[in-house]
C-alpha cells in the first residue's frame, strides 16, 4: 500500500487524528505536546501517529495536506491545522465543539 493510501486509510478509520512528533504520552516537541494537551483537555478520543517513527508519512503528509509543519490535526478527514490553530480553537471553545460533534456522529 502506498503512503498516500495509508494516510487516507488512517483518516478514514478515525474521526480525530493527530500526526505528531512523538506520542501523547511522550511528545518529542513542544508544539506536539501542546496540541495533544488541548485535545485531552476537551476530552477528545483521538488517534495519534508518530511521524518520527514513519519517515514515509513524515515526508509525504505535508504534500498531501498542503501544510508544511507538524503537528497536523485532522477532524473527519479534514485538516484543521497545526499547534497555533488548535490552541486558538481551544481558547475560543471551538475545539471542544468540534470534538463533541465527532462523538455524536
NORJODA-V215871 format. One record per residue. N is the residue number from 1. SS is DSSP state (@ for helix, = for strand, . for the rest). PSI is psi in whole degrees, -180 to 180 (* if undefined). NEAR is the number of other C-alpha atoms within 12 Angstrom. Layout:
N/SS/PSI/NEAR  N/SS/PSI/NEAR
This chain:
1/./132/9  2/./164/11  3/@/-35/19  4/@/-39/20  5/@/-37/17  6/@/-42/19  7/@/-49/32  8/@/-41/24  9/@/-41/17  10/@/-45/26  11/@/-36/30  12/@/-28/18  13/@/-10/19  14/./131/26  15/./-32/29  16/=/124/36  17/=/131/39  18/=/113/48  19/=/117/45  20/=/168/40  21/./112/33  22/=/-157/27  23/./165/29  24/./-33/31  25/./-34/17  26/./71/17  27/=/145/26  28/./10/21  29/./152/23  30/@/-38/21  31/@/-44/30  32/@/-40/37  33/@/-49/29  34/@/-37/32  35/@/-45/43  36/@/-34/43  37/@/-40/27  38/@/-42/34  39/@/-44/37  40/@/-38/23  41/@/-28/20  42/./9/26  43/./25/20  44/./136/31  45/./100/26  46/./154/34  47/=/135/27  48/=/150/37  49/=/122/35  50/=/105/28  51/./-17/29  52/./-24/22  53/./-5/17  54/./85/19  55/@/-29/15  56/@/-45/22  57/@/-43/29  58/@/-38/29  59/@/-33/22  60/@/-25/25  61/@/-42/34  62/@/-34/24  63/@/-40/16  64/@/-46/23  65/@/-14/28  66/./38/17  67/./122/23  68/./-18/16  69/./171/25  70/./149/41  71/./165/43  72/=/123/41  73/=/127/45  74/=/136/41  75/=/127/36  76/./42/26  77/./-2/24  78/=/136/22  79/=/124/27  80/=/-43/30  81/=/-161/32  82/./-157/33  83/@/-50/32  84/@/-45/22  85/@/-43/24  86/@/-41/38  87/@/-38/29  88/@/-44/19  89/@/-38/24  90/@/-48/27  91/@/-31/18  92/@/-9/15  93/./-6/18  94/@/-34/20  95/@/-42/33  96/@/-41/26  97/@/-44/20  98/@/-42/29  99/@/-44/32  100/@/-37/21  101/@/-35/17  102/@/-30/22  103/@/-22/19  104/@/-29/9  105/./*/12
